[in-house]
Amino acid sequence: MIAEYYDEKKDHDVIFIGDCEVYENFTPALLWEEYGINSYIRGSAQQLIWQSYYLLEDTLRYETPDVVVFNILSMKYNEPQKEAYNRMSIDGMRWSMSKVKNIQASMLSSENFLDYVFPILRYHSRITELTADDFKYLFYRDKVSFNGYYMRVDVKPALNVPEGRPLADYRFGETAYEYLDKITALCKEKGVELILIKAPSLYPYWYDEWEEQMEEYAKANGLRYINFLELTEECGLDFMTDTYDAGLHLNLSGAQKVTHWFGRYLAEECGLVSRRGEEELERAWEEKLASYYAEIKRQKEQE
């Protein structure tokens, strides 16, 4: 998903950065259809905040959007977590100093920098496990996202969502705040409006103490902050029908509802103007929408 961005024409009004709470809960196709807003999601599974920063730094080498949207769930992590998730955020990046610094910030003590430069060093033992699929996808892979959105149309209601366990310390870590400051400063330097959001996922649990910290940070730095957990009724979300995994992520129905609300917010509150009528962009989205609706049909037929 990270690599797919480089094949795009770099002319987006809005760039989303963050974890699965952005790439499964917002759909750029609807932002275009309803509001004429051209957007892209640079998301990856468990994308840590320093990874979001370096992906943003990388993105701003290619384009300067009007708005950057950052999902703040990753503030809960103050240190690297897992190599597998690091790979999902880093391997798809093109080589640059942003990628180098991302690797350095993300590596666990058991990892080696050269394994990211030459993955064969890390995975050489798989030689006996290779199948025809490994060679099939060596040079070409079908796209798995729609401008960064990962689609699911199936439904699994949110039942018996666990409450959050008490924590010994609710304060976000120094590293998390350091990189949030970096994201804020970089956006201000580039003249990009930064919007902090908390997506409406019911789990992992979002603590009131975390919410207070984000509200304070946004106020102190003059940023917009939207907690979609407080807007579920206004967005029309129904967690009996709008999630595919019991409340962790939204399905297509839920993502469309949240995106509809957010698109109106971007247009009315942030002043983003519809770009419908731009011939090249219209043609590009005509092709994208055809693939988008074909995938909806395919998934629904498989239910």
Secondary structure, DSSP 4 states (H G I P E B T S, - for coil): -TGGGGGS-S--SEEEEESHHHHTT--HHHHHHHH---EEEEE-TT--HHHHHHHHHHHTTT---SEEEEEGGGGG--S---HHHHHHHHTTSPSSHHHHHHHHHH--TT--HHHHH-HHHHHGGGGGG--HHHHHTSS-----SBTTBPP--------SPPPPPP-S--SPPHHHHHHHHHHHHHHHHHT-EEEEEE----SS---HHHHHHHHHHHHHTT-EEEEGGG-HHHHT--TTTSBSSTTSSB-HHHHHHHHHHHHHHHHHTS-PPP-TT-HHHHHHHHHHHHHHHHHHHHHHHH-
